[in-house]
Amino acid sequence: MTRPSIGYGMRHVALFVRDLADCERFYVELLGMQVEWRPDEQNVYLTSGGDNLALHQADPNAARDESVQRLDHIGFFLDSPDAVDQWFAWLRDHQVRMRTEPRTHRDGARSFYCYDPDGTLVQMIHHPPVSQWESERR
């Protein structure tokens, strides 16, 4: 038997966040995602089209055990290297805490890292193979 198609790839991430409203504002107002579904006041599902980001309210009084979290970062693919620099300026101008400046990697990708209000590491990246794949499938 041959391996089945992976379909559209990994397009869903779910995060526990301490301040649901603040994180929703970051992803909706600053990154431009849209609310897809709000099943209740402790959960919101966001999308930018072909993806899904679930934000779940964590217990704000519970001790944060960083050893439990295995997520390194989440990433948003951008369609050009210039878009990376534009996003960096936009987010910096909105007082988003940055981890790195934009840089071009050895493989030709260009990216930077910032933090959402809850401390999740977010990468904004232009990755040429993904951009090529997206343009060929249209």
Salt bridges, closest charged atoms under 4 A:
ASP22 OD1 - ARG25 NH2 3.48
GLU24 OE2 - ARG38 NH2 2.83
GLU66 OE2 - ARG64 NE 3.20
ASP72 OD2 - HIS73 ND1 2.55
ASP85 OD1 - ARG110 NH2 2.87
ASP93 OD1 - ARG92 NH2 3.80
ASP107 OD2 - HIS127 ND1 3.91
ASP118 OD2 - ARG64 NH2 2.97
GLU134 OE2 - ARG11 NH2 3.25
GLU134 OE1 - ARG137 NE 2.64
GLU134 OE1 - ARG138 NH2 3.85
